Amino acid sequence: MANTYENIATGEIPKPQTKIIWVTFWILFAITAVEFILAFTVPAGAFRTSIFIILTLVKAFYIVAEFMHLKHEVKGLIYAIIIPTVFVIWLIGAMFIEGGAIYDVIHK
């Protein structure tokens, strides 16, 4: 015959650790609410676009820090991820600027 064993926890069941998740939710919600308000109150232009880009990057870095646990890693790993990302973004911006300058030279 088969034997059946049951494991019964005799101690108190710990409460779920959801406080950090809720704090993260409210921070991301607040940033999104600010973006939503700015979308309807600030006239379209470079200022509004730059604010959206900055707030989106803030949300992206916060999501990476919290949900991918990058905030709790050693500084070397954080720099190994952030510094190349910043340089790639800078490279893309420089390519757009240089491409626009070359386009102006060719088509004038």
VEXDREN-2710 file (C-alpha; in Angstrom, 1 decimal):
% VEXDREN-2710
k/r/px/py/pz
1/MET/0.0/0.0/0.0
2/ALA/1.0/3.6/-0.6
3/ASN/1.9/5.8/2.3
4/THR/0.6/9.4/2.4
5/TYR/2.5/12.1/4.3
6/GLU/1.2/15.6/4.9
7/ASN/3.3/18.5/5.8
8/ILE/1.5/20.9/8.1
9/ALA/3.1/24.2/9.0
10/THR/2.7/24.7/12.7
11/GLY/3.9/28.3/12.8
12/GLU/2.2/31.5/11.8
13/ILE/1.9/32.1/8.1
14/PRO/3.9/35.3/7.2
15/LYS/2.0/38.2/5.7
16/PRO/2.8/38.9/2.1
17/GLN/5.4/41.6/1.5
18/THR/3.2/43.9/-0.8
19/LYS/4.1/47.3/0.7
20/ILE/7.0/47.9/-1.8
21/ILE/4.8/46.9/-4.7
22/TRP/2.0/49.3/-3.7
23/VAL/4.6/52.1/-3.2
24/THR/5.9/51.4/-6.6
25/PHE/2.4/51.4/-8.1
26/TRP/1.5/54.8/-6.5
27/ILE/4.8/56.4/-7.7
28/LEU/4.3/55.1/-11.3
29/PHE/0.6/56.2/-11.1
30/ALA/1.6/59.7/-10.0
31/ILE/4.1/60.1/-12.8
32/THR/1.5/58.8/-15.3
33/ALA/-1.1/61.2/-13.9
34/VAL/1.3/64.1/-14.4
35/GLU/1.9/63.0/-18.0
36/PHE/-1.8/62.8/-18.6
37/ILE/-2.4/66.2/-17.1
38/LEU/0.4/67.8/-19.1
39/ALA/-1.0/66.2/-22.3
40/PHE/-4.2/68.2/-22.0
41/THR/-2.9/71.4/-20.4
42/VAL/0.5/72.2/-22.1
43/PRO/0.4/73.2/-25.7
44/ALA/2.1/70.9/-28.2
45/GLY/5.8/71.6/-28.8
46/ALA/9.3/70.8/-27.9
47/PHE/8.8/71.6/-24.2
48/ARG/5.9/69.1/-23.8
49/THR/7.7/66.5/-25.8
50/SER/10.9/66.8/-23.8
51/ILE/8.9/66.6/-20.5
52/PHE/7.2/63.4/-21.8
53/ILE/10.6/61.9/-22.7
54/ILE/12.1/62.8/-19.3
55/LEU/9.1/61.4/-17.4
56/THR/9.1/58.2/-19.5
57/LEU/12.8/57.6/-18.8
58/VAL/12.2/58.2/-15.1
59/LYS/9.4/55.6/-15.2
60/ALA/11.6/53.2/-17.2
61/PHE/14.5/53.4/-14.8
62/TYR/12.2/53.1/-11.8
63/ILE/10.6/49.9/-13.3
64/VAL/14.1/48.5/-14.0
65/ALA/15.3/49.3/-10.5
66/GLU/12.3/47.9/-8.7
67/PHE/11.0/45.0/-10.7
68/MET/14.3/43.8/-12.2
69/HIS/15.9/44.3/-8.7
70/LEU/18.7/46.4/-10.1
71/LYS/18.4/48.8/-7.2
72/HIS/19.7/46.1/-4.9
73/GLU/22.7/45.1/-7.0
74/VAL/26.3/46.3/-6.6
75/LYS/27.3/49.6/-8.1
76/GLY/29.5/48.0/-10.7
77/LEU/26.7/46.1/-12.3
78/ILE/24.4/49.1/-12.2
79/TYR/27.0/51.2/-14.0
80/ALA/27.7/48.4/-16.5
81/ILE/24.0/48.6/-17.6
82/ILE/23.3/52.3/-17.3
83/ILE/26.5/53.8/-18.9
84/PRO/26.3/51.9/-22.2
85/THR/22.6/52.7/-22.4
86/VAL/23.3/56.4/-22.0
87/PHE/26.0/56.3/-24.6
88/VAL/23.7/54.5/-27.1
89/ILE/21.1/57.2/-26.5
90/TRP/23.7/59.8/-27.0
91/LEU/24.9/58.1/-30.2
92/ILE/21.4/58.0/-31.6
93/GLY/20.9/61.7/-30.9
94/ALA/24.3/62.5/-32.5
95/MET/23.3/60.5/-35.6
96/PHE/20.1/62.5/-35.9
97/ILE/21.9/65.8/-35.6
98/GLU/24.7/64.8/-38.0
99/GLY/22.2/63.3/-40.4
100/GLY/20.2/66.6/-40.4
101/ALA/23.4/68.6/-41.1
102/ILE/24.3/66.3/-44.0
103/TYR/20.8/66.5/-45.4
104/ASP/21.0/70.3/-45.3
105/VAL/24.3/70.4/-47.1
106/ILE/23.2/68.0/-49.8
107/HIS/19.8/69.7/-50.5
108/LYS/20.9/73.3/-50.5
END
